[in-house]
Structure formats: structure tokens, C-alpha cells
Amino acid sequence: MPLLLVYGVLFIIPTIISFFFSLTVWTLFDFRFVGFYNFVTFFSEYSLRIGVKNTLIYAALTCGFKAVIGLGLAVLLTSKIKTKHIIRSILFFPNLVSTIAVGLTFSALMHPTKGLFNSLLAGLGIEGPDWLGNISLALYSVIFTDVWKGVGVATVIYIAGLQAIPETYYEAAAIDGAGGFLRFRHITLPLVRSSINTVIILAFIGGIRTFDLIWSMTKGGPGFATDTLASIIYKQYAYGFYGLATAGNVVMFFLIAFIAFPLYKFLISREVDL
């Protein structure tokens, strides 16, 4: 009961209050009920609606890259290579650095004229792009940075799952003549599925809620090219549109509820027990 009381006060009640205030135009001192006007405004204005599109793209790509690259790295780092412990430490290091610090660092690295990336490309005779100033490229540049920072966590989760698979399964498959690819396909993939599911869910929800990396690198620009739901909500609060911002929070809540939860149920149903 004490835990339920704390959860209700800190989570359930504020959530219900948020639903109510998303239907109002409010300030710190009063409010006026406007029904679904905030939601109509949110989805009718391009500058607000694009945040939903960018959020889904961001969540899907960061989730997919972390899941695939992390699994490949984990398989490599559980093999018999001699430097695997050093590589593990290097790979996990970005997670020890503040996200804001990572964002500022990559903003400098991606500078169109002074950045290291374009300097290296110039040395090869290639004219580098404006990584964060190009409307078509900016969002993917931030996605690249997010994957670089977060793939280490995915790799660690996969390594834990791989090390839990009994070695006898691989020995029996080798005796039956199964090669490395067949062992990976029929033993590793099914038995590490719970780790894959964990990585997908964490990465997807983290992608939907992302704010700090985008804000430190682009502040949603150029234009609205990298705005996500979280950055749009922040801007609306900063501009004083509290009801509209609260409606954005509700949109994010339902986005997670209607995508992440069914996805979680689907992934769990396909797990294989050791």
C-alpha cells in the first residue's frame, strides 16, 4: 500500500491531471476549457505535426541500428579474439559521457568548415556536406550520433544473453556438421531473442522520448528538420503555450502506449526459453 500510494501520487494523479489540462488553455493562475482544440492545432500545423514524423523515423532507425550493430559486436566480443576486453571497455565508454557533452562534441566534429569529419573528407579530395545545416541530412546526422553513443549498452545486453547460452548446444551442432552460420541462425538467434527484445524496446522508447541530444546539436533545426515531439513540447512550454505543450505530452504518451506496448507483447510471444 505505501508503494501504491507513492506511485499514485507521483505518476497516476499527474497523468490524469495532464489529460485534463491538455483540453484547456491554462496559465499558472487559471485555465479555460477548450475541448480538443489543442489536439486539432497540434496535428493541423506543419511545424508541430512534423515532430511526430521525425520522432517515428528517429525511433525506428536508432532502434534498428542499435539492435543489428549491437548483436554483431556482441558476437565478435564473445569470440576468442585476444583484445575483446579492451574493445568492450572502449565500446562502452560513450555511455559514461553526458549526452549533452556528446552532442556538443559531435556538433564541433560536424562543423561544415572547421569540423574533423569534413577535414578528413577534404584530405581525400571530397567536399563534405553541412551535416547539421542540411535539411535532408541533419536528422540522420543526429541519429548517427545517437547510435554511436547507445550501441554500447545494446552490446552489453547481448553479451549477457550470449554468455547464458550453454556451450553444449554449439558442441552438439558442430558434431552434427553445422557451420558457423547455421549455429548462429538456429542456436544463437532463437536463444538470444530475449536480449534482442530488451534492446528493441529500450531503444524504441528512448528514441520516442529523445530530447537532450537533439537539443544540444540542432535545437530542432534547421527549420523544423530535426524537431521531435520532446523538442516541440519544450518549445511550446517556453513560448507560453502550456495547453498545447500538455497536449503534446499526451500525444507522446499514446504514441508509446499504442506502438511500444503491442510491440512488446509481440516480441515476448516469440521468445524461446533455455
ZALO-314759 format. One record per residue: residue in three letters; z, y, x of N, C-alpha, C in turn. Coordinates in steps of 0.02 Angstrom, whole numbers, padded with zeros to 5 digits. Example, Ala and Ser with C-alpha at 12.3 -4.5 7.8 and 13.67 -1.06 7.14 Angstrom:
! residues 2
> res/nzz/nyy/nxx/cazz/cayy/caxx/czz/cyy/cxx
> ala/00390/-00284/00660/00390/-00225/00615/00390/-00165/00660;
> ser/00354/-00112/00642/00357/-00053/00684/00394/00002/00645;
***
This chain:
! residues 274
> res/nzz/nyy/nxx/cazz/cayy/caxx/czz/cyy/cxx
> met/00000/-00061/00040/00000/00000/00000/00000/00064/00042;
> pro/00042/00068/00095/00038/00129/00137/-00032/00140/00166;
> leu/-00065/00086/00190/-00132/00093/00217/-00182/00114/00164;
> leu/-00174/00086/00104/-00218/00104/00049/-00208/00177/00030;
> leu/-00146/00200/00032/-00131/00270/00016/-00164/00317/00067;
> val/-00158/00300/00131/-00188/00341/00183/-00264/00342/00175;
> tyr/-00294/00283/00163/-00366/00279/00154/-00389/00320/00094;
> gly/-00350/00317/00040/-00368/00355/-00020/-00365/00429/-00008;
> val/-00313/00452/00026/-00304/00524/00038/-00356/00551/00086;
> leu/-00371/00513/00138/-00415/00538/00191/-00489/00524/00179;
> phe/-00506/00475/00136/-00575/00455/00128/-00598/00456/00055;
> ile/-00564/00419/00011/-00588/00413/-00058/-00586/00480/-00095;
> ile/-00529/00513/-00093/-00522/00577/-00128/-00571/00630/-00101;
> pro/-00576/00640/-00035/-00627/00688/-00011/-00698/00670/-00030;
> thr/-00714/00605/-00034/-00781/00585/-00055/-00795/00605/-00127;
> ile/-00747/00593/-00170/-00754/00612/-00241/-00760/00688/-00247;
> ile/-00720/00724/-00210/-00723/00797/-00211/-00791/00821/-00187;
> ser/-00818/00788/-00136/-00884/00807/-00111/-00938/00798/-00164;
> phe/-00933/00743/-00202/-00981/00732/-00256/-00978/00789/-00306;
> phe/-00918/00811/-00322/-00910/00865/-00371/-00939/00930/-00344;
> phe/-00920/00949/-00283/-00942/01013/-00256/-01016/01014/-00238;
> ser/-01048/00955/-00233/-01120/00955/-00223/-01157/00978/-00286;
> leu/-01122/00980/-00342/-01151/01004/-00406/-01132/01076/-00420;
> thr/-01108/01111/-00371/-01085/01180/-00380/-01112/01225/-00325;
> val/-01109/01290/-00338/-01116/01341/-00286/-01046/01367/-00273;
> trp/-01021/01355/-00213/-00950/01369/-00202/-00939/01408/-00137;
> thr/-00883/01443/-00136/-00858/01476/-00076/-00787/01451/-00065;
> leu/-00753/01480/-00017/-00683/01460/-00004/-00637/01483/-00060;
> phe/-00661/01525/-00105/-00617/01554/-00155/-00634/01535/-00227;
> asp/-00697/01518/-00242/-00715/01499/-00310/-00778/01456/-00309;
> phe/-00798/01432/-00367/-00858/01392/-00372/-00890/01402/-00441;
> arg/-00955/01387/-00445/-00992/01391/-00508/-01033/01328/-00516;
> phe/-01025/01294/-00572/-01059/01230/-00584/-01133/01243/-00597;
> val/-01177/01208/-00559/-01250/01217/-00567/-01286/01151/-00579;
> gly/-01250/01097/-00590/-01282/01033/-00602/-01319/01007/-00540;
> phe/-01380/00984/-00550/-01418/00954/-00495/-01463/01004/-00459;
> tyr/-01449/01068/-00468/-01490/01120/-00437/-01493/01112/-00361;
> asn/-01437/01097/-00330/-01436/01090/-00257/-01480/01033/-00233;
> phe/-01480/00978/-00271/-01522/00921/-00251/-01596/00935/-00262;
> val/-01612/00970/-00316/-01682/00990/-00328/-01706/01036/-00273;
> thr/-01663/01083/-00253/-01681/01129/-00198/-01690/01090/-00133;
> phe/-01645/01043/-00122/-01647/01006/-00059/-01712/00968/-00051;
> phe/-01737/00938/-00104/-01797/00897/-00099/-01861/00936/-00114;
> ser/-01856/00997/-00137/-01915/01037/-00152/-01936/01081/-00094;
> glu/-01890/01101/-00051/-01906/01144/00005/-01923/01101/00067;
> tyr/-01980/01116/00097/-02004/01077/00154/-01954/01078/00211;
> ser/-01925/01136/00225/-01879/01142/00282/-01817/01098/00274;
> leu/-01800/01080/00212/-01744/01035/00200/-01767/00963/00193;
> arg/-01823/00953/00159/-01848/00886/00145/-01870/00850/00209;
> ile/-01896/00888/00257/-01920/00856/00319/-01863/00822/00357;
> gly/-01801/00845/00345/-01744/00814/00378/-01736/00741/00360;
> val/-01751/00724/00297/-01746/00654/00275/-01798/00612/00312;
> lys/-01859/00637/00316/-01913/00601/00351/-01895/00592/00425;
> asn/-01874/00646/00458/-01857/00641/00529/-01799/00594/00541;
> thr/-01751/00595/00495/-01692/00552/00503/-01712/00479/00500;
> leu/-01756/00461/00453/-01778/00391/00446/-01819/00370/00507;
> ile/-01863/00414/00531/-01902/00398/00592/-01855/00389/00651;
> tyr/-01809/00435/00658/-01762/00433/00715/-01720/00369/00712;
> ala/-01693/00353/00654/-01650/00294/00647/-01689/00230/00660;
> ala/-01750/00225/00632/-01789/00164/00639/-01810/00153/00712;
> leu/-01834/00206/00745/-01858/00197/00814/-01802/00186/00864;
> thr/-01748/00223/00859/-01693/00212/00905/-01663/00143/00895;
> cys/-01657/00122/00832/-01631/00056/00817/-01676/00002/00845;
> gly/-01741/00008/00834/-01788/-00043/00857/-01790/-00049/00933;
> phe/-01794/00008/00967/-01797/00007/01040/-01733/-00020/01071;
> lys/-01676/00001/01044/-01612/-00024/01072/-01606/-00099/01061;
> ala/-01627/-00123/01003/-01621/-00195/00988/-01666/-00236/01034;
> val/-01727/-00214/01045/-01775/-00253/01085/-01761/-00246/01159;
> ile/-01755/-00184/01183/-01744/-00173/01255/-01676/-00202/01275;
> gly/-01625/-00191/01234/-01559/-00217/01250/-01558/-00293/01256;
> leu/-01595/-00327/01213/-01597/-00400/01217/-01632/-00422/01281;
> gly/-01687/-00390/01298/-01721/-00407/01360/-01678/-00397/01421;
> leu/-01643/-00341/01423/-01598/-00327/01480/-01541/-00377/01482;
> ala/-01514/-00395/01424/-01458/-00442/01422/-01479/-00511/01448;
> val/-01539/-00533/01429/-01564/-00598/01454/-01571/-00595/01530;
> leu/-01597/-00538/01554/-01605/-00530/01627/-01537/-00530/01662;
> leu/-01488/-00496/01632/-01423/-00488/01665/-01375/-00547/01655;
> thr/-01397/-00597/01617/-01358/-00659/01613/-01393/-00716/01651;
> ser/-01447/-00698/01686/-01482/-00747/01728/-01447/-00751/01795;
> lys/-01479/-00781/01843/-01447/-00794/01908/-01466/-00743/01961;
> ile/-01489/-00684/01941/-01505/-00633/01991/-01441/-00609/02025;
> lys/-01445/-00593/02089/-01385/-00579/02128/-01355/-00510/02113;
> thr/-01396/-00463/02092/-01372/-00394/02082/-01354/-00378/02009;
> lys/-01344/-00430/01968/-01335/-00418/01897/-01272/-00377/01882;
> his/-01218/-00386/01922/-01157/-00349/01907/-01165/-00275/01923;
> ile/-01202/-00260/01975/-01215/-00190/01992/-01259/-00158/01939;
> ile/-01311/-00195/01917/-01356/-00169/01866/-01319/-00157/01801;
> arg/-01273/-00202/01783/-01233/-00193/01722/-01194/-00128/01725;
> ser/-01163/-00113/01781/-01124/-00052/01789/-01168/00010/01782;
> ile/-01227/00008/01815/-01273/00064/01811/-01298/00074/01740;
> leu/-01313/00019/01707/-01341/00021/01639/-01291/00050/01589;
> phe/-01226/00035/01599/-01176/00058/01552/-01152/00129/01567;
> phe/-01167/00154/01627/-01142/00220/01647/-01158/00276/01598;
> pro/-01220/00281/01570/-01234/00336/01524/-01187/00342/01465;
> asn/-01156/00286/01445/-01110/00288/01388/-01044/00320/01406;
> leu/-01030/00328/01471/-00969/00361/01493/-00977/00436/01496;
> val/-01039/00460/01489/-01053/00532/01493/-01056/00561/01422;
> ser/-01031/00621/01414/-01033/00655/01350/-01105/00662/01325;
> thr/-01114/00652/01259/-01181/00659/01231/-01208/00729/01240;
> ile/-01166/00779/01235/-01188/00848/01246/-01212/00856/01317;
> ala/-01175/00827/01365/-01196/00832/01435/-01263/00798/01447;
> val/-01272/00740/01415/-01336/00705/01421/-01392/00748/01391;
> gly/-01380/00777/01334/-01431/00819/01302/-01450/00879/01345;
> leu/-01401/00913/01374/-01415/00971/01416/-01452/00950/01480;
> thr/-01432/00892/01508/-01465/00868/01569/-01538/00852/01556;
> phe/-01552/00816/01501/-01621/00798/01487/-01662/00859/01465;
> ser/-01630/00909/01436/-01666/00971/01420/-01692/01003/01484;
> ala/-01650/01001/01536/-01671/01028/01601/-01725/00985/01632;
> leu/-01717/00919/01627/-01767/00874/01656/-01835/00880/01622;
> met/-01834/00897/01557/-01896/00902/01519/-01923/00972/01515;
> his/-01896/01018/01553/-01922/01087/01553/-01996/01086/01571;
> pro/-02038/01124/01535/-02110/01119/01546/-02134/01140/01615;
> thr/-02098/01186/01648/-02121/01210/01714/-02073/01193/01771;
> lys/-02008/01188/01757/-01959/01177/01810/-01929/01107/01807;
> gly/-01944/01069/01756/-01913/01003/01747/-01938/00951/01795;
> leu/-01895/00902/01809/-01912/00848/01855/-01970/00805/01829;
> phe/-01971/00792/01764/-02023/00749/01737/-02093/00777/01751;
> asn/-02103/00840/01734/-02169/00870/01744/-02183/00882/01818;
> ser/-02132/00892/01858/-02143/00899/01931/-02169/00834/01960;
> leu/-02141/00777/01937/-02166/00712/01960/-02238/00700/01937;
> leu/-02252/00719/01875/-02320/00710/01849/-02369/00755/01886;
> ala/-02347/00816/01903/-02390/00861/01941/-02406/00833/02010;
> gly/-02357/00798/02040/-02369/00767/02104/-02422/00712/02101;
> leu/-02431/00684/02041/-02483/00633/02031/-02548/00663/02005;
> gly/-02549/00729/02000/-02609/00763/01976/-02616/00763/01901;
> ile/-02561/00753/01866/-02562/00752/01792/-02524/00812/01766;
> glu/-02553/00846/01718/-02520/00904/01688/-02471/00878/01634;
> gly/-02408/00891/01645/-02357/00866/01599/-02354/00906/01535;
> pro/-02334/00876/01481/-02329/00911/01416/-02265/00952/01411;
> asp/-02261/00990/01358/-02199/01026/01341/-02158/00978/01298;
> trp/-02115/00940/01331/-02081/00884/01298/-02043/00905/01236;
> leu/-02008/00960/01239/-01965/00982/01184/-01994/01041/01145;
> gly/-02049/01069/01169/-02080/01125/01135/-02141/01107/01095;
> asn/-02165/01046/01103/-02223/01022/01066/-02200/00992/01000;
> ile/-02227/01017/00945/-02205/00994/00879/-02216/00919/00870;
> ser/-02270/00893/00898/-02286/00822/00889/-02246/00777/00935;
> leu/-02216/00805/00988/-02185/00765/01040/-02109/00772/01043;
> ala/-02083/00827/01017/-02012/00843/01026/-01965/00789/00999;
> leu/-01979/00765/00939/-01934/00715/00908/-01933/00651/00950;
> tyr/-01990/00631/00976/-01994/00569/01015/-01962/00578/01084;
> ser/-01960/00639/01109/-01926/00652/01172/-01851/00643/01163;
> val/-01825/00667/01106/-01753/00658/01092/-01737/00585/01080;
> ile/-01783/00549/01046/-01774/00477/01034/-01770/00440/01101;
> phe/-01814/00458/01148/-01813/00427/01214/-01745/00437/01247;
> thr/-01719/00498/01243/-01653/00512/01273/-01598/00472/01240;
> asp/-01600/00466/01174/-01550/00427/01137/-01552/00354/01158;
> val/-01612/00326/01164/-01618/00256/01185/-01592/00247/01255;
> trp/-01608/00294/01300/-01583/00289/01369/-01507/00288/01371;
> lys/-01476/00329/01329/-01403/00332/01330/-01371/00273/01295;
> gly/-01401/00248/01241/-01369/00198/01199/-01387/00126/01212;
> val/-01439/00113/01252/-01460/00044/01261/-01408/00004/01299;
> gly/-01365/00037/01338/-01313/00001/01375/-01263/-00034/01329;
> val/-01244/00000/01274/-01198/-00031/01226/-01230/-00092/01194;
> ala/-01293/-00085/01175/-01329/-00142/01146/-01332/-00201/01194;
> thr/-01343/-00186/01258/-01347/-00238/01309/-01281/-00275/01316;
> val/-01226/-00237/01316/-01159/-00267/01323/-01145/-00314/01264;
> ile/-01163/-00292/01204/-01153/-00333/01144/-01194/-00398/01150;
> tyr/-01256/-00392/01172/-01298/-00451/01180/-01270/-00498/01234;
> ile/-01246/-00470/01289/-01219/-00512/01342/-01160/-00553/01317;
> ala/-01117/-00522/01276/-01061/-00559/01247/-01086/-00616/01203;
> gly/-01139/-00603/01164/-01166/-00656/01122/-01200/-00711/01161;
> leu/-01236/-00693/01214/-01269/-00743/01255/-01220/-00788/01292;
> gln/-01166/-00759/01316/-01116/-00797/01352/-01076/-00844/01307;
> ala/-01079/-00833/01242/-01044/-00877/01195/-01085/-00939/01176;
> ile/-01148/-00941/01196/-01190/-00999/01180/-01174/-01056/01229;
> pro/-01156/-01114/01205/-01140/-01170/01250/-01200/-01188/01295;
> glu/-01186/-01197/01359/-01239/-01214/01408/-01270/-01282/01394;
> thr/-01232/-01325/01358/-01258/-01392/01344/-01321/-01390/01301;
> tyr/-01329/-01338/01259/-01389/-01333/01218/-01450/-01325/01262;
> tyr/-01445/-01283/01312/-01501/-01272/01357/-01515/-01334/01400;
> glu/-01463/-01368/01421/-01472/-01428/01461/-01507/-01482/01421;
> ala/-01488/-01491/01358/-01520/-01541/01316/-01593/-01523/01304;
> ala/-01608/-01459/01294/-01677/-01438/01283/-01719/-01448/01345;
> ala/-01689/-01435/01404/-01726/-01445/01467/-01742/-01519/01477;
> ile/-01695/-01562/01460/-01707/-01634/01466/-01765/-01656/01421;
> asp/-01770/-01624/01362/-01824/-01640/01316/-01890/-01608/01335;
> gly/-01890/-01570/01390/-01952/-01541/01414/-01967/-01471/01390;
> ala/-01919/-01438/01358/-01931/-01370/01333/-01931/-01320/01391;
> gly/-01981/-01276/01392/-01985/-01225/01443/-01941/-01165/01426;
> gly/-01944/-01114/01468/-01902/-01055/01459/-01915/-01019/01393;
> phe/-01980/-01013/01374/-01997/-00977/01312/-01971/-01015/01251;
> leu/-01980/-01081/01251/-01957/-01121/01194/-01881/-01120/01189;
> arg/-01847/-01122/01246/-01773/-01118/01244/-01751/-01051/01216;
> phe/-01786/-00998/01235/-01769/-00931/01210/-01782/-00926/01135;
> arg/-01839/-00953/01113/-01858/-00948/01043/-01814/-00990/00997;
> his/-01799/-01051/01017/-01766/-01098/00971/-01690/-01104/00983;
> ile/-01665/-01077/01038/-01593/-01081/01051/-01563/-01010/01055;
> thr/-01589/-00970/01100/-01560/-00904/01112/-01564/-00860/01050;
> leu/-01625/-00851/01024/-01634/-00805/00968/-01592/-00824/00907;
> pro/-01594/-00887/00883/-01553/-00903/00825/-01478/-00895/00836;
> leu/-01453/-00913/00896/-01382/-00912/00908/-01355/-00844/00929;
> val/-01399/-00799/00946/-01376/-00731/00963/-01390/-00683/00905;
> arg/-01410/-00710/00849/-01428/-00668/00792/-01370/-00624/00768;
> ser/-01309/-00648/00772/-01252/-00606/00751/-01247/-00544/00794;
> ser/-01261/-00551/00859/-01261/-00492/00903/-01319/-00446/00887;
> ile/-01377/-00475/00872/-01434/-00434/00853/-01418/-00394/00790;
> asn/-01387/-00427/00742/-01369/-00392/00679/-01321/-00335/00692;
> thr/-01272/-00347/00736/-01224/-00294/00752/-01258/-00234/00783;
> val/-01303/-00247/00831/-01339/-00193/00864/-01382/-00154/00814;
> ile/-01417/-00189/00771/-01461/-00156/00723/-01421/-00112/00676;
> ile/-01366/-00138/00649/-01327/-00099/00601/-01296/-00038/00634;
> leu/-01265/-00047/00692/-01233/00009/00727/-01284/00062/00747;
> ala/-01341/00040/00773/-01392/00087/00796/-01424/00123/00737;
> phe/-01434/00088/00682/-01466/00119/00624/-01421/00172/00592;
> ile/-01359/00154/00581/-01312/00203/00552/-01301/00261/00600;
> gly/-01296/00247/00665/-01289/00300/00714/-01350/00346/00714;
> gly/-01410/00318/00704/-01470/00359/00701/-01472/00403/00640;
> ile/-01449/00378/00584/-01447/00419/00523/-01398/00478/00530;
> arg/-01343/00465/00564/-01290/00516/00570/-01298/00561/00632;
> thr/-01350/00552/00671/-01355/00587/00735/-01356/00663/00726;
> phe/-01322/00696/00771/-01320/00769/00769/-01314/00799/00839;
> asp/-01264/00776/00878/-01247/00810/00940/-01304/00811/00991;
> leu/-01340/00754/00997/-01394/00752/01046/-01451/00798/01027;
> ile/-01470/00797/00963/-01523/00840/00939/-01504/00914/00946;
> trp/-01442/00930/00929/-01421/01000/00931/-01419/01025/01003;
> ser/-01397/00984/01049/-01393/01006/01119/-01461/01011/01152;
> met/-01511/00975/01127/-01577/00975/01158/-01626/01024/01125;
> thr/-01627/01027/01058/-01679/01066/01024/-01652/01111/00968;
> lys/-01590/01099/00945/-01563/01135/00887/-01608/01128/00825;
> gly/-01644/01072/00822/-01687/01060/00765/-01758/01084/00774;
> gly/-01772/01121/00827/-01838/01149/00838/-01883/01102/00877;
> pro/-01943/01125/00893/-01973/01189/00872/-01989/01190/00797;
> gly/-01977/01244/00765/-01983/01246/00692/-01932/01199/00661;
> phe/-01956/01151/00623/-01912/01100/00593/-01929/01031/00621;
> ala/-01963/01028/00679/-01991/00965/00703/-01939/00913/00719;
> thr/-01879/00932/00740/-01827/00883/00756/-01766/00889/00712;
> asp/-01772/00927/00658/-01715/00931/00612/-01702/00864/00579;
> thr/-01640/00843/00579/-01618/00784/00541/-01570/00806/00487;
> leu/-01548/00759/00446/-01502/00776/00393/-01440/00811/00420;
> ala/-01412/00785/00474/-01350/00813/00501/-01360/00884/00525;
> ser/-01416/00898/00560/-01427/00966/00585/-01441/01014/00528;
> ile/-01477/00991/00477/-01490/01033/00419/-01425/01050/00382;
> ile/-01382/00999/00374/-01318/01010/00341/-01277/01062/00380;
> tyr/-01276/01056/00446/-01240/01103/00488/-01267/01174/00479;
> lys/-01333/01181/00478/-01364/01247/00471/-01347/01278/00403;
> gln/-01348/01237/00350/-01333/01263/00284/-01260/01287/00279;
> tyr/-01215/01250/00310/-01146/01273/00312/-01141/01338/00351;
> ala/-01177/01343/00407/-01174/01403/00449/-01202/01463/00412;
> tyr/-01253/01452/00369/-01283/01507/00331/-01243/01525/00269;
> gly/-01192/01486/00253/-01150/01500/00195/-01172/01466/00131;
> phe/-01222/01420/00135/-01244/01383/00076/-01203/01319/00071;
> tyr/-01140/01326/00052/-01093/01270/00054/-01111/01215/00003;
> gly/-01132/01235/-00056/-01151/01185/-00107/-01211/01145/-00085;
> leu/-01261/01179/-00057/-01321/01145/-00033/-01305/01098/00025;
> ala/-01261/01120/00069/-01241/01078/00125/-01203/01016/00101;
> thr/-01159/01026/00051/-01122/00969/00024/-01170/00919/-00010;
> ala/-01222/00945/-00043/-01272/00901/-00073/-01307/00861/-00018;
> gly/-01319/00892/00039/-01349/00857/00096/-01304/00800/00119;
> asn/-01239/00812/00121/-01193/00758/00139/-01196/00700/00091;
> val/-01202/00716/00027/-01207/00663/-00024/-01273/00624/-00015;
> val/-01327/00660/00000/-01391/00626/00014/-01384/00578/00073;
> met/-01350/00600/00126/-01339/00557/00184/-01297/00496/00164;
> phe/-01247/00506/00123/-01204/00451/00101/-01246/00398/00065;
> phe/-01288/00420/00018/-01328/00372/-00020/-01383/00341/00023;
> leu/-01408/00378/00071/-01458/00351/00116/-01429/00292/00155;
> ile/-01369/00300/00179/-01336/00246/00215/-01320/00189/00168;
> ala/-01295/00206/00108/-01275/00154/00060/-01334/00112/00037;
> phe/-01391/00145/00022/-01447/00109/-00007/-01493/00076/00044;
> ile/-01484/00093/00108/-01525/00061/00159/-01483/00016/00204;
> ala/-01429/00043/00232/-01390/00006/00281/-01354/-00053/00250;
> phe/-01324/-00045/00191/-01286/-00099/00161/-01331/-00158/00141;
> pro/-01386/-00147/00105/-01432/-00204/00091/-01460/-00235/00155;
> leu/-01474/-00193/00205/-01498/-00220/00269/-01445/-00264/00301;
> tyr/-01383/-00243/00297/-01328/-00283/00325/-01323/-00350/00289;
> lys/-01327/-00350/00222/-01323/-00412/00183/-01380/-00459/00201;
> phe/-01440/-00431/00209/-01498/-00472/00226/-01490/-00503/00295;
> leu/-01468/-00464/00343/-01460/-00489/00411/-01406/-00543/00415;
> ile/-01350/-00532/00380/-01295/-00580/00382/-01317/-00647/00352;
> ser/-01359/-00644/00300/-01381/-00706/00267/-01423/-00750/00312;
> arg/-01450/-00721/00366/-01494/-00759/00411/-01460/-00781/00475;
> glu/-01394/-00769/00480/-01358/-00788/00541/-01351/-00864/00545;
> val/-01345/-00888/00606/-01334/-00959/00620/-01267/-00967/00654;
> asp/-01225/-01011/00629/-01159/-01023/00659/-01165/-01072/00717;
> leu/-01125/-01058/00768/-01123/-01105/00826/-01088/-01169/00805;
***
